Amino acid sequence: MRRLIALLALAIAPTLAAQDCSCLWQGSFTDVQDEADLVVAGDILGSKGNSVDLAILDTLRGTSHLAEIRIWLQARDYCRPPVEDFPPGSRWVMALQRIEQEVPGGFDPGTPNISYGRVGDYYLSSCGGYWLSLHDEHVTGALVDAPRWVREPKMTPVLYDLVAGFIAGEVDAQALRQASREDPALRELMLDTRAFLRQGGSPAPETGTDSD
């Protein structure tokens, strides 16, 4: 009997994770991050059921006393992104909500790894730009003025430090907006020029001979 129950639970789990949710778009990352309990940058260590474990690299808003946190994602009709979108080794900036209390029906002993989440853990909403991909110290995603429900809008990657400055109140949204719209080729030229000047370079003098 126990084996039959376990098999039924495994058969039901994908169905629970596939149900649609219903929510309103809350805005891009710049619109939603200040309502989050915790904004962090970190690496995905692994997944279990509808949760992932994140190693915190940098805390941008809020406080966590743990170096690693568990984040609960899509299951049943919860409005959250699917766990498959966050593979081990990927790096993200996330605006998270803390799970403060148990939700009736949120935990099923038959499917302990498919649940709303444990009190003290966090969940990631899919109702806005609550996460950004972080790669080579630059972020991409629904950062600023993103069209509704577009997770990967066409944009120029924005320096992570600029996003951190925005969260700290040192940079305004206009600076992020401008950075996300810069021409990539022009930006690379500017970076190359700055690197050249830092190295003490200077344009080579013109040479030639005077026949007079």
N, CA, C and O of each residue as an XYZ file, in Angstrom:
848
protein
N       0.831     -1.212      0.000
C       0.000      0.000      0.000
C       0.868      1.265      0.000
O       0.602      2.205     -0.750
N       1.889      1.282      0.832
C       2.766      2.449      0.886
C       3.431      2.690     -0.469
O       3.588      3.829     -0.907
N       3.818      1.584     -1.124
C       4.451      1.736     -2.425
C       3.466      2.317     -3.436
O       3.842      3.139     -4.272
N       2.214      1.893     -3.362
C       1.196      2.404     -4.266
C       0.983      3.895     -4.044
O       0.854      4.657     -5.002
N       0.944      4.317     -2.767
C       0.769      5.733     -2.446
C       1.932      6.551     -2.984
O       1.739      7.639     -3.527
N       3.154      6.013     -2.828
C       4.331      6.727     -3.314
C       4.290      6.885     -4.826
O       4.638      7.944     -5.348
N       3.865      5.834     -5.539
C       3.772      5.911     -6.991
C       2.729      6.928     -7.429
O       2.931      7.670     -8.390
N       1.600      6.952     -6.702
C       0.565      7.933     -7.011
C       1.064      9.350     -6.777
O       0.756     10.263     -7.543
N       1.836      9.525     -5.712
C       2.380     10.855     -5.405
C       3.308     11.326     -6.511
O       3.279     12.494     -6.897
N       4.142     10.405     -7.028
C       5.047     10.772     -8.101
C       4.286     11.120     -9.371
O       4.707     11.982    -10.144
N       3.166     10.446     -9.579
C       2.368     10.722    -10.771
C       1.652     12.057    -10.665
O       1.448     12.742    -11.668
N       1.269     12.427     -9.439
C       0.528     13.663     -9.221
C       1.453     14.871     -9.235
O       1.043     15.950     -9.664
N       2.705     14.713     -8.772
C       3.617     15.846     -8.606
C       3.773     16.692     -9.862
O       3.684     17.916     -9.763
N       4.004     16.103    -11.058
C       4.124     16.957    -12.236
C       2.871     17.750    -12.516
O       2.944     18.888    -12.979
N       1.702     17.154    -12.235
C       0.441     17.860    -12.452
C       0.334     19.053    -11.531
O      -0.130     20.121    -11.934
N       0.768     18.869    -10.278
C       0.705     19.963     -9.320
C       1.592     21.116     -9.782
O       1.230     22.283     -9.638
N       2.746     20.784    -10.332
C       3.676     21.821    -10.754
C       3.242     22.508    -12.041
O       3.723     23.596    -12.359
N       2.332     21.877    -12.785
C       1.970     22.403    -14.094
C       0.744     23.312    -14.066
O       0.438     23.944    -15.077
N       0.047     23.395    -12.965
C      -1.144     24.221    -12.905
C      -0.787     25.684    -13.082
O       0.267     26.147    -12.646
N      -1.702     26.408    -13.740
C      -1.468     27.823    -14.000
C      -1.832     28.666    -12.786
O      -2.720     28.317    -12.009
N      -1.123     29.791    -12.642
C      -1.459     30.748    -11.593
C      -2.103     31.964    -12.239
O      -2.166     32.071    -13.464
N      -2.574     32.863    -11.417
C      -3.189     34.086    -11.922
C      -2.739     35.251    -11.050
O      -3.035     35.293     -9.856
N      -2.021     36.196    -11.653
C      -1.577     37.370    -10.911
C      -1.374     38.530    -11.861
O      -1.284     38.336    -13.073
N      -1.304     39.715    -11.330
C      -1.065     40.915    -12.107
C       0.430     41.201    -12.168
O       1.160     40.919    -11.218
N       0.882     41.757    -13.279
C       2.283     42.126    -13.427
C       2.605     43.286    -12.484
O       1.959     44.332    -12.534
N       3.601     43.094    -11.631
C       3.952     44.088    -10.627
C       5.023     45.069    -11.089
O       5.287     46.059    -10.406
N       5.639     44.811    -12.229
C       6.644     45.733    -12.743
C       8.008     45.096    -12.897
O       8.214     43.929    -12.565
N       8.930     45.885    -13.406
C      10.304     45.438    -13.601
C      11.048     45.377    -12.258
O      10.502     45.739    -11.216
N      12.284     44.920    -12.302
C      13.081     44.787    -11.078
C      13.156     46.101    -10.304
O      13.044     46.112     -9.078
N      13.342     47.197    -11.017
C      13.431     48.501    -10.345
C      12.142     48.865     -9.613
O      12.163     49.655     -8.670
N      11.028     48.294    -10.042
C       9.736     48.591     -9.424
C       9.444     47.713     -8.208
O       8.752     48.144     -7.286
N       9.966     46.486     -8.200
C       9.560     45.520     -7.179
C      10.609     45.268     -6.099
O      10.274     44.770     -5.025
N      11.867     45.601     -6.361
C      12.925     45.196     -5.430
C      12.799     45.825     -4.042
O      13.208     45.225     -3.048
N      12.224     47.054     -3.972
C      12.153     47.716     -2.667
C      11.076     47.126     -1.762
O      11.029     47.450     -0.575
N      10.204     46.263     -2.302
C       9.188     45.598     -1.491
C       9.642     44.225     -1.020
O       8.934     43.562     -0.262
N      10.810     43.797     -1.459
C      11.307     42.465     -1.119
C      11.864     42.442      0.298
O      12.371     43.446      0.797
N      11.763     41.281      0.934
C      12.362     41.098      2.259
C      13.874     40.925      2.163
O      14.611     41.286      3.081
N      14.328     40.368      1.037
C      15.748     40.083      0.882
C      16.105     40.171     -0.603
O      15.469     39.533     -1.441
N      17.124     40.963     -0.916
C      17.651     41.027     -2.280
C      19.099     40.585     -2.223
O      19.921     41.200     -1.543
N      19.406     39.518     -2.940
C      20.744     38.938     -2.872
C      21.241     38.560     -4.259
O      20.465     38.382     -5.197
N      22.551     38.446     -4.356
C      23.194     37.840     -5.522
C      23.801     36.529     -5.045
O      24.398     36.465     -3.970
N      23.644     35.484     -5.852
C      24.177     34.208     -5.410
C      24.184     33.143     -6.476
O      23.695     33.342     -7.588
N      24.756     31.994     -6.112
C      24.888     30.851     -7.011
C      23.909     29.755     -6.615
O      23.725     29.483     -5.428
N      23.281     29.127     -7.602
C      22.412     27.984     -7.339
C      23.280     26.758     -7.073
O      24.113     26.382     -7.897
N      23.075     26.144     -5.916
C      23.857     24.965     -5.538
C      23.212     23.673     -6.010
O      23.908     22.722     -6.366
N      21.890     23.632     -6.016
C      21.175     22.429     -6.406
C      19.692     22.616     -6.177
O      19.254     23.650     -5.673
N      18.921     21.608     -6.551
C      17.471     21.683     -6.411
C      16.932     20.395     -5.802
O      17.559     19.337     -5.855
N      15.744     20.530     -5.222
C      15.048     19.374     -4.665
C      13.560     19.676     -4.717
O      13.086     20.617     -4.080
N      12.824     18.874     -5.478
C      11.400     19.160     -5.631
C      11.217     20.497     -6.319
O      11.772     20.739     -7.390
N      10.434     21.364     -5.694
C      10.230     22.707     -6.270
C      11.018     23.773     -5.521
O      10.588     24.923     -5.429
N      12.176     23.385     -4.984
C      13.023     24.351     -4.277
C      14.441     24.305     -4.811
O      14.879     23.303     -5.375
N      15.156     25.417     -4.621
C      16.581     25.471     -4.938
C      17.319     26.026     -3.725
O      16.752     26.767     -2.922
N      18.574     25.660     -3.607
C      19.430     26.216     -2.570
C      20.379     27.216     -3.206
O      21.009     26.940     -4.227
N      20.468     28.387     -2.581
C      21.282     29.476     -3.117
C      22.394     29.832     -2.140
O      22.141     30.069     -0.958
N      23.634     29.869     -2.642
C      24.768     30.349     -1.856
C      24.859     31.854     -2.039
O      25.063     32.329     -3.157
N      24.711     32.613     -0.957
C      24.694     34.069     -1.043
C      26.107     34.601     -1.246
O      27.016     34.295     -0.474
N      26.278     35.398     -2.291
C      27.553     36.057     -2.562
C      27.547     37.502     -2.086
O      28.576     38.036     -1.674
N      26.366     38.134     -2.148
C      26.258     39.549     -1.787
C      24.822     39.826     -1.365
O      23.884     39.391     -2.032
N      24.647     40.545     -0.264
C      23.314     40.929      0.214
C      23.109     42.408     -0.072
O      23.852     43.254      0.426
N      22.098     42.715     -0.875
C      21.848     44.083     -1.314
C      20.732     44.762     -0.529
O      20.713     45.987     -0.405
N      19.822     43.983     -0.011
C      18.739     44.522      0.828
C      18.325     43.446      1.822
O      18.278     42.262      1.489
N      18.023     43.876      3.056
C      17.607     42.920      4.073
C      18.787     42.255      4.751
O      19.939     42.639      4.549
N      18.481     41.248      5.561
C      19.513     40.561      6.338
C      19.262     39.065      6.339
O      18.133     38.617      6.539
N      20.293     38.309      6.119
C      20.237     36.862      6.274
C      21.444     36.426      7.089
O      22.575     36.821      6.806
N      21.194     35.613      8.097
C      22.278     35.132      8.941
C      22.847     33.818      8.411
O      23.727     33.217      9.027
N      22.337     33.382      7.266
C      22.767     32.125      6.679
C      23.566     32.384      5.409
O      23.273     33.312      4.654
N      24.566     31.562      5.186
C      25.344     31.665      3.953
C      24.619     31.017      2.786
O      24.873     31.346      1.628
N      23.708     30.089      3.096
C      22.917     29.420      2.078
C      21.446     29.470      2.477
O      21.114     29.265      3.644
N      20.574     29.737      1.529
C      19.147     29.806      1.803
C      18.392     28.913      0.825
O      18.873     28.619     -0.269
N      17.206     28.491      1.240
C      16.344     27.688      0.367
C      15.243     28.585     -0.190
O      14.614     29.355      0.537
N      15.028     28.465     -1.494
C      14.043     29.284     -2.194
C      13.035     28.346     -2.859
O      13.411     27.436     -3.598
N      11.755     28.580     -2.588
C      10.693     27.728     -3.109
C      10.100     28.348     -4.361
O       9.805     29.542     -4.419
N       9.935     27.484     -5.369
C       9.502     27.942     -6.679
C       8.146     27.329     -7.047
O       7.350     27.002     -6.167
N       7.893     27.177     -8.327
C       6.559     26.824     -8.793
C       6.102     25.444     -8.336
O       6.851     24.468     -8.389
N       4.865     25.392     -7.890
C       4.161     24.151     -7.584
C       2.682     24.503     -7.502
O       2.320     25.635     -7.182
N       1.831     23.522     -7.794
C       0.383     23.767     -7.781
C       0.066     25.030     -8.589
O       0.487     25.149     -9.739
N      -0.666     25.962     -7.998
C      -0.983     27.197     -8.722
C      -0.226     28.392     -8.148
O      -0.663     29.533     -8.296
N       0.916     28.133     -7.489
C       1.713     29.225     -6.926
C       2.358     30.019     -8.056
O       2.936     29.440     -8.977
N       2.259     31.327     -7.986
C       2.776     32.193     -9.044
C       4.273     32.401     -8.866
O       4.725     33.428     -8.361
N       5.019     31.406     -9.293
C       6.468     31.418     -9.170
C       7.073     30.788    -10.411
O       6.396     30.014    -11.088
N       8.312     31.090    -10.730
C       8.950     30.485    -11.903
C       9.279     29.016    -11.653
O       9.431     28.604    -10.503
N       9.390     28.223    -12.718
C       9.717     26.802    -12.569
C      11.161     26.587    -12.135
O      12.054     27.355    -12.492
N      11.369     25.541    -11.368
C      12.694     25.256    -10.825
C      13.702     24.995    -11.942
O      14.896     25.238    -11.767
N      13.229     24.501    -13.091
C      14.131     24.197    -14.194
C      14.827     25.436    -14.753
O      15.854     25.320    -15.421
N      14.280     26.608    -14.486
C      14.889     27.847    -14.990
C      16.138     28.252    -14.222
O      16.829     29.192    -14.616
N      16.439     27.546    -13.118
C      17.560     27.924    -12.255
C      18.471     26.710    -12.027
O      18.485     26.133    -10.940
N      19.217     26.339    -13.043
C      20.067     25.139    -12.931
C      21.250     25.357    -11.994
O      21.685     26.491    -11.796
N      21.768     24.285    -11.420
C      22.948     24.392    -10.562
C      24.105     25.067    -11.301
O      24.371     24.778    -12.468
N      24.781     25.969    -10.593
C      25.912     26.680    -11.172
C      25.548     28.018    -11.775
O      26.430     28.834    -12.042
N      24.250     28.264    -11.997
C      23.855     29.560    -12.541
C      23.868     30.613    -11.444
O      23.730     30.297    -10.263
N      24.036     31.857    -11.845
C      24.190     32.964    -10.892
C      23.092     34.003    -11.129
O      22.775     34.335    -12.272
N      22.513     34.513    -10.032
C      21.338     35.373    -10.142
C      21.353     36.495     -9.109
O      22.016     36.420     -8.074
N      20.590     37.542     -9.437
C      20.181     38.534     -8.453
C      18.689     38.303     -8.238
O      17.921     38.296     -9.200
N      18.269     38.113     -6.985
C      16.877     37.773     -6.690
C      16.291     38.694     -5.628
O      16.943     39.018     -4.635
N      15.054     39.106     -5.856
C      14.282     39.858     -4.869
C      13.274     38.889     -4.259
O      12.313     38.497     -4.921
N      13.483     38.505     -3.017
C      12.774     37.391     -2.388
C      11.827     37.845     -1.280
O      12.020     38.882     -0.647
N      10.793     37.024     -1.073
C       9.884     37.219      0.052
C      10.099     36.083      1.059
O      10.231     34.920      0.679
N      10.131     36.435      2.326
C      10.323     35.439      3.384
C       8.987     34.774      3.704
O       7.958     35.446      3.781
N       9.003     33.470      3.887
C       7.806     32.724      4.296
C       7.664     32.851      5.808
O       8.457     32.294      6.566
N       6.651     33.585      6.233
C       6.495     33.915      7.646
C       5.558     32.966      8.390
O       5.649     32.849      9.612
N       4.659     32.286      7.673
C       3.721     31.403      8.343
C       3.308     30.255      7.431
O       3.417     30.342      6.208
N       2.836     29.187      8.046
C       2.392     28.035      7.274
C       1.099     28.365      6.541
O       0.243     29.088      7.051
N       0.977     27.828      5.351
C      -0.220     28.037      4.536
C      -1.063     26.772      4.571
O      -0.540     25.690      4.309
N      -2.362     26.871      4.889
C      -3.221     25.672      4.911
C      -3.147     24.926      3.582
O      -3.354     25.509      2.519
N      -2.850     23.638      3.656
C      -2.731     22.833      2.451
C      -1.431     23.024      1.713
O      -1.249     22.470      0.629
N      -0.520     23.797      2.276
C       0.733     24.080      1.586
C       1.747     22.959      1.660
O       2.718     22.949      0.903
N       1.533     22.005      2.572
C       2.463     20.893      2.717
C       1.693     19.589      2.685
O       0.718     19.414      3.416
N       2.136     18.667      1.829
C       1.511     17.350      1.702
C       2.546     16.296      2.060
O       3.555     16.172      1.365
N       2.322     15.525      3.134
C       3.288     14.496      3.530
C       3.592     13.508      2.410
O       4.673     12.921      2.375
N       2.638     13.322      1.492
C       2.861     12.399      0.387
C       3.842     12.924     -0.641
O       4.463     12.152     -1.370
N       3.980     14.247     -0.698
C       4.931     14.873     -1.628
C       5.705     15.950     -0.876
O       5.539     17.135     -1.164
N       6.544     15.565      0.079
C       7.208     16.543      0.951
C       8.119     17.529      0.230
O       8.390     18.615      0.741
N       8.586     17.156     -0.946
C       9.478     18.064     -1.684
C       8.715     18.987     -2.628
O       9.315     19.841     -3.281
N       7.405     18.820     -2.703
C       6.559     19.690     -3.517
C       5.624     20.399     -2.563
O       4.621     19.823     -2.142
N       5.929     21.635     -2.211
C       5.110     22.327     -1.228
C       5.233     23.833     -1.371
O       6.015     24.338     -2.177
N       4.448     24.537     -0.576
C       4.503     25.996     -0.547
C       5.848     26.471     -0.021
O       6.373     27.494     -0.461
N       6.401     25.718      0.928
C       7.693     26.082      1.502
C       7.646     26.124      3.017
O       6.573     26.198      3.616
N       8.796     26.077      3.618
C       8.915     26.066      5.076
C       9.002     27.488      5.619
O       9.531     28.391      4.970
N       8.471     27.659      6.821
C       8.600     28.945      7.507
C      10.082     29.245      7.727
O      10.834     28.386      8.186
N      10.489     30.456      7.399
C      11.886     30.850      7.518
C      12.646     30.776      6.209
O      13.719     31.365      6.077
N      12.091     30.044      5.225
C      12.689     30.018      3.893
C      12.141     31.194      3.078
O      11.466     32.073      3.614
N      12.440     31.197      1.787
C      12.027     32.295      0.912
C      11.325     31.752     -0.326
O      11.496     30.589     -0.690
N      10.535     32.607     -0.969
C       9.966     32.233     -2.260
C      10.214     33.350     -3.261
O      10.412     34.508     -2.892
N      10.199     32.979     -4.532
C      10.453     33.902     -5.634
C       9.189     34.034     -6.467
O       8.685     33.041     -6.992
N       8.681     35.231     -6.590
C       7.451     35.480     -7.340
C       7.742     35.569     -8.837
O       8.822     35.992     -9.251
N       6.757     35.163     -9.637
C       6.855     35.308    -11.090
C       5.989     36.456    -11.596
O       5.810     36.605    -12.805
N       5.454     37.261    -10.696
C       4.514     38.319    -11.070
C       5.208     39.640    -11.379
O       4.580     40.698    -11.318
N       6.478     39.591    -11.704
C       7.237     40.796    -12.025
C       8.690     40.429    -12.274
O       9.044     39.252    -12.348
N       9.515     41.439    -12.401
C      10.938     41.200    -12.650
C      11.706     40.946    -11.373
O      12.568     41.741    -10.997
N      11.410     39.861    -10.708
C      11.991     39.578     -9.394
C      13.360     38.904     -9.465
O      13.979     38.660     -8.429
N      13.841     38.599    -10.671
C      15.169     37.993    -10.769
C      15.868     38.483    -12.030
O      15.236     38.795    -13.040
N      17.196     38.540    -11.935
C      18.050     38.962    -13.031
C      19.186     37.958    -13.166
O      19.730     37.489    -12.166
N      19.535     37.636    -14.377
C      20.676     36.757    -14.624
C      21.966     37.549    -14.427
O      22.084     38.683    -14.891
N      22.930     36.947    -13.737
C      24.204     37.609    -13.450
C      25.333     36.814    -14.098
O      25.530     35.633    -13.811
N      26.069     37.492    -14.980
C      27.152     36.821    -15.699
C      28.246     37.830    -16.001
O      27.983     38.907    -16.535
N      29.475     37.471    -15.653
C      30.627     38.351    -15.898
C      30.400     39.753    -15.329
O      30.726     40.752    -15.970
N      29.837     39.814    -14.119
C      29.613     41.079    -13.419
C      28.612     41.999    -14.125
O      28.605     43.208    -13.892
N      27.774     41.429    -14.981
C      26.713     42.181    -15.634
C      25.391     41.429    -15.480
O      25.373     40.201    -15.396
N      24.300     42.168    -15.444
C      22.987     41.552    -15.307
C      22.167     41.769    -16.570
O      22.353     42.743    -17.299
N      21.248     40.824    -16.806
C      20.258     40.951    -17.862
C      18.928     40.468    -17.312
O      18.878     39.733    -16.325
N      17.857     40.887    -17.959
C      16.520     40.482    -17.518
C      15.584     41.669    -17.497
O      15.868     42.714    -18.084
N      14.464     41.497    -16.814
C      13.443     42.551    -16.730
C      13.882     43.605    -15.716
O      13.289     43.730    -14.645
N      14.911     44.351    -16.057
C      15.533     45.282    -15.120
C      14.745     46.577    -14.970
O      14.401     46.975    -13.857
N      14.464     47.227    -16.078
C      13.813     48.537    -16.027
C      12.977     48.727    -17.288
O      13.440     48.457    -18.396
N      11.742     49.193    -17.111
C      10.834     49.452    -18.241
C      10.659     48.235    -19.138
O      10.494     48.388    -20.348
N      10.689     47.042    -18.580
C      10.524     45.831    -19.389
C       9.054     45.651    -19.761
O       8.180     45.941    -18.945
N       8.763     45.180    -20.970
C       7.374     44.882    -21.329
C       6.805     43.828    -20.385
O       7.538     42.982    -19.873
N       5.515     43.882    -20.162
C       4.885     42.922    -19.248
C       5.130     41.483    -19.688
O       4.963     41.137    -20.857
N       5.529     40.653    -18.727
C       5.709     39.218    -18.883
C       6.873     38.859    -19.806
O       7.025     37.695    -20.176
N       7.693     39.836    -20.182
C       8.879     39.535    -20.984
C      10.051     39.356    -20.029
O      10.490     40.313    -19.391
N      10.557     38.130    -19.934
C      11.611     37.812    -18.965
C      12.996     38.192    -19.461
O      13.874     38.519    -18.663
N      13.197     38.153    -20.757
C      14.511     38.447    -21.319
C      14.370     39.488    -22.426
O      14.533     39.166    -23.603
N      14.070     40.720    -22.061
C      13.934     41.765    -23.082
C      15.275     42.055    -23.739
O      16.330     41.834    -23.144
N      15.226     42.545    -24.957
C      16.449     42.921    -25.651
C      17.064     44.119    -24.945
O      16.421     45.159    -24.807
N      18.297     43.979    -24.503
C      18.940     45.036    -23.738
C      20.446     44.848    -23.759
O      20.944     43.764    -24.063
N      21.156     45.901    -23.436
C      22.586     45.816    -23.216
C      22.811     45.379    -21.766
O      22.218     45.973    -20.865
N      23.643     44.365    -21.504
C      23.924     43.976    -20.122
C      24.385     45.173    -19.298
O      25.167     46.003    -19.764
N      23.889     45.245    -18.070
C      24.178     46.380    -17.187
C      25.126     45.923    -16.080
O      24.957     44.845    -15.511
N      26.103     46.739    -15.788
C      27.089     46.419    -14.762
C      26.404     46.156    -13.420
O      25.557     46.935    -12.983
N      26.777     45.060    -12.778
C      26.188     44.685    -11.489
C      26.341     45.793    -10.451
O      25.411     46.064     -9.691
N      27.501     46.430    -10.415
C      27.731     47.489     -9.435
C      26.754     48.649     -9.610
O      26.423     49.330     -8.640
N      26.298     48.877    -10.822
C      25.325     49.926    -11.079
C      23.974     49.550    -10.470
O      23.290     50.400     -9.899
N      23.593     48.288    -10.591
C      22.348     47.802     -9.982
C      22.449     47.862     -8.462
O      21.498     48.261     -7.790
N      23.598     47.466     -7.921
C      23.803     47.544     -6.474
C      23.701     48.985     -5.995
O      23.146     49.253     -4.929
N      24.237     49.911     -6.782
C      24.144     51.318     -6.434
C      22.712     51.825     -6.445
O      22.339     52.669     -5.631
N      21.905     51.304     -7.376
C      20.487     51.686     -7.420
C      19.771     51.227     -6.153
O      19.018     51.995     -5.554
N      19.999     49.995     -5.747
C      19.346     49.465     -4.548
C      19.775     50.245     -3.308
O      18.985     50.432     -2.383
N      21.025     50.698     -3.293
C      21.536     51.464     -2.152
C      21.085     52.923     -2.192
O      21.359     53.682     -1.262
N      20.395     53.321     -3.267
C      19.927     54.697     -3.377
C      20.973     55.657     -3.911
O      20.811     56.872     -3.800
N      22.031     55.137     -4.484
C      23.121     55.982     -4.985
C      23.033     56.227     -6.489
O      23.713     57.104     -7.021
N      22.197     55.455     -7.166
C      22.025     55.552     -8.616
C      20.537     55.588     -8.902
O      19.772     54.871     -8.257
N      20.104     56.413     -9.862
C      18.677     56.474    -10.165
C      18.328     55.554    -11.326
O      19.199     55.033    -12.022
N      17.015     55.370    -11.511
C      16.540     54.463    -12.546
C      16.932     54.932    -13.936
O      17.124     54.113    -14.835
N      17.051     56.226    -14.120
C      17.421     56.755    -15.422
C      18.808     56.275    -15.840
O      19.050     56.001    -17.016
N      19.714     56.176    -14.873
C      21.064     55.688    -15.178
C      21.014     54.226    -15.633
O      21.728     53.843    -16.560
N      20.178     53.411    -14.989
C      20.018     52.024    -15.407
C      19.377     51.952    -16.785
O      19.770     51.153    -17.634
N      18.383     52.805    -16.985
C      17.677     52.830    -18.272
C      18.652     53.165    -19.404
O      18.643     52.533    -20.461
N      19.479     54.159    -19.161
C      20.443     54.571    -20.178
C      21.468     53.473    -20.438
O      21.814     53.191    -21.585
N      21.949     52.858    -19.361
C      22.949     51.798    -19.506
C      22.387     50.608    -20.277
O      23.104     49.979    -21.055
N      21.110     50.294    -20.066
C      20.501     49.141    -20.734
C      20.238     49.402    -22.211
O      19.994     48.468    -22.976
N      20.290     50.676    -22.614
C      20.014     51.031    -24.009
C      21.265     51.424    -24.774
O      21.184     51.748    -25.959
N      22.413     51.402    -24.126
C      23.650     51.771    -24.802
C      23.951     50.804    -25.937
O      23.648     49.613    -25.859
N      24.548     51.337    -26.982
C      24.984     50.498    -28.089
C      26.164     49.650    -27.622
O      27.178     50.205    -27.199
N      26.062     48.312    -27.686
C      27.150     47.460    -27.170
C      28.499     47.757    -27.805
O      29.518     47.753    -27.115
N      28.523     48.016    -29.121
C      29.798     48.288    -29.791
C      30.419     49.584    -29.286
O      31.633     49.668    -29.101
N      29.577     50.598    -29.064
C      30.081     51.868    -28.556
C      30.607     51.702    -27.138
O      31.635     52.277    -26.778
N      29.897     50.910    -26.331
C      30.341     50.697    -24.957
C      31.683     49.974    -24.926
O      32.556     50.326    -24.132
N      31.856     48.974    -25.776
C      33.125     48.262    -25.823
C      34.259     49.198    -26.237
O      35.374     49.099    -25.725
N      33.966     50.101    -27.160
C      34.979     51.058    -27.586
C      35.370     51.968    -26.423
O      36.548     52.275    -26.236
N      34.365     52.402    -25.635
C      34.639     53.255    -24.487
C      35.470     52.521    -23.441
O      36.388     53.094    -22.854
N      35.141     51.237    -23.207
C      35.892     50.452    -22.227
C      37.330     50.250    -22.689
O      38.265     50.348    -21.893
N      37.502     49.970    -23.976
C      38.857     49.793    -24.504
C      39.661     51.087    -24.368
O      40.851     51.066    -24.051
N      38.989     52.209    -24.614
C      39.670     53.500    -24.512
C      40.096     53.778    -23.078
O      41.207     54.247    -22.834
N      39.202     53.485    -22.121
C      39.531     53.707    -20.709
C      40.695     52.825    -20.287
O      41.597     53.274    -19.580
N      40.674     51.564    -20.722
C      41.760     50.655    -20.380
C      43.079     51.156    -20.965
O      44.122     51.077    -20.315
N      43.030     51.666    -22.182
C      44.222     52.203    -22.839
C      44.782     53.385    -22.073
O      45.995     53.494    -21.894
N      43.895     54.284    -21.613
C      44.340     55.465    -20.879
C      44.880     55.094    -19.502
O      45.835     55.705    -19.021
N      44.265     54.087    -18.864
C      44.749     53.657    -17.541
C      46.165     53.099    -17.626
O      46.936     53.177    -16.669
N      46.489     52.545    -18.767
C      47.817     51.977    -18.960
C      48.850     53.038    -19.346
O      50.011     52.733    -19.617
N      48.387     54.302    -19.363
C      49.316     55.371    -19.669
C      49.580     55.549    -21.141
O      50.565     56.176    -21.531
N      48.704     55.000    -21.964
C      48.901     55.095    -23.398
C      48.550     56.469    -23.916
O      47.834     57.229    -23.265
N      49.041     56.769    -25.050
C      48.718     58.029    -25.720
C      48.824     57.796    -27.206
O      49.583     56.933    -27.646
N      48.077     58.549    -27.987
C      48.139     58.342    -29.436
C      49.568     58.502    -29.951
O      50.320     59.363    -29.494
N      49.911     57.672    -30.887
C      51.257     57.741    -31.461
C      51.408     59.049    -32.241
O      50.506     59.427    -32.989
N      52.514     59.729    -32.078
C      52.706     61.001    -32.811
C      52.829     60.757    -34.295
O      53.333     59.725    -34.737
N      52.365     61.713    -35.046
C      52.477     61.611    -36.482
C      53.953     61.776    -36.883
O      54.674     62.606    -36.329
N      54.359     61.001    -37.815
C      55.754     61.090    -38.271
C      55.787     61.409    -39.754
O      54.836     61.145    -40.490
N      56.876     61.967    -40.164
C      57.027     62.285    -41.580
C      58.309     63.077    -41.782
O      59.007     63.411    -40.825
N      58.596     63.358    -42.987
C      59.804     64.124    -43.295
C      59.413     65.384    -44.008
O      58.446     65.424    -44.769
N      60.177     66.403    -43.751
C      59.952     67.688    -44.407
C      61.016     67.861    -45.473
O      62.211     67.892    -45.181
N      60.575     67.970    -46.684
C      61.539     68.061    -47.797
C      62.200     69.421    -47.880
O      63.207     69.593    -48.567
N      61.601     70.432    -47.142
C      62.187     71.772    -47.222
C      63.401     71.888    -46.325
O      64.025     72.948    -46.264
